[in-house]
Amino acid sequence: KQEVTQIPAALSVPEGENLVLNCSFTDSAIYNLQWFRQDPGKGLTSLLLIQSSQREQTSGRLNASLDKSSGRSTLYIAASQPGDSATYLCAVPNQAGTALIFGKGTTLSVSS
Amino acid sequence: EAGVAQSPRYKIIEKRQSVAFWCNPISGHATLYWYQQILGQGPKLLIQFQNNGVVDDSQLPKDRFSAERLKGVDSTLKIQPAKLEDSAVYLCASSLSRGFQETQYFGPGTRLLVL
């Protein structure tokens, strides 16, 4: 059974710092991996989707990497800003492709 | 393009009462999902529809939860009777079709508190 784990559960950094969020999964037979952002009281917004054949994806200040063999993904945020404060979740599809399996998320707080 | 709409945004009920949530997906999206997100956890799929047919409801507590998607557009999720442990955010999502590569778009969620 696929399990997704995210560490740390919470992170506080001053504005301008570069930071890394970690995601691990137990079954390496994944088709892709997604990183989402969730703001309080709001739904989830997809940030990056990495295909199983890719090593990384970039969008602006965000860079996500994927190492299937070790069951790990990282989300790198460059030059963090207070507006980056949110909960970040990673997710992989289940074997049937009917659902996403999510980690518990990392809650990020960036102070000005 | 309008996003996924959900209502109500908040609901407070007492245990053993019933409650219903409504979702309107993005126009043209054939696949609709309901997720339950308990505080401090990631979302967990309750049910997936493809048009108006159920694809996966293996994690739906069918003794108290029910869902329908009439005409393949809007969907309602009902809980009857509610239990304390049903307190959670209920997220609706939609995608163009099924498949591993399809991006799911999420609504703002309905926050349910059962007292």
Interface residues (C-beta under 8 A of the other chain):
Chain A: V4 Y31 N32 G41 K42 G43 L44 T45 S46 L49 Q51 L89 A91 P93 N94 A96 G97 T98 A99 L100 I101 F102 G103 K104 G105
Chain B: V4 Y33 G40 Q41 G42 P43 K44 L45 Q48 V55 D56 L91 A93 R98 G99 F100 Q101 T103 Q104 Y105 F106 G107 P108 G109 R111
